[in-house]
Amino acid sequence: MMRWQLLQGDVLLGELSEYGCDQPFFLAHFTPGPGWEDVRLLFERMAAYRGPDPDGLRFVAMAKPLHDLGLTLAPVDVRQAPLRLFTDGTVRISGVEARLRY
């Protein structure tokens, strides 16, 4: 299973350790890093997102602030290019649990 660092530039926001799969998502444990508090509320809003959104505008409005941060997921144990969030994949973090799709 993969381990990822969630980064904003060189700032470590946290680490994700995959432990399973619930297609189409990979399930991961999340460990906050030094930069987590600066983005925590944005991720909490995204985790709480529920309900009808036929045209997707609610999701876009909620995800745009996270997208604008230029976040990446960098693999820890393998030589692979980092994933750009909301371009190459998405992650939803709720407490110590994360769901990753790439």
Steps between C-alpha positions, in 0.01 A plus 500: 500500500612856427597778737456860391603841632240774459697814418448868434828584333760378750262511799390159627126507570478132588565141399260244359563126539280283279349196668216388274272569210133588458479546123558753359679627813812393684453514877777653710587601852585869529765643731504882520825683433630842607297692238167321559329764714526754217282284271301285744175700476500479119533121514234475773255692279572263214455194723161633615379556142176305448172528321378570150718708272367429150727742316803458731521871580492448878791258477700733277446794737610287794802341326634813328679641809682165540578484128645852510752394768688286246508193725684185395520140617857373480564125529734417789639159408514502119647723234191644339394851411278672759127515431344845474180509703183560298698446178652152535291382795289596798519438872235533767626515859274458803686482829757221473334335198556592136358388167728542201417467131761526227 
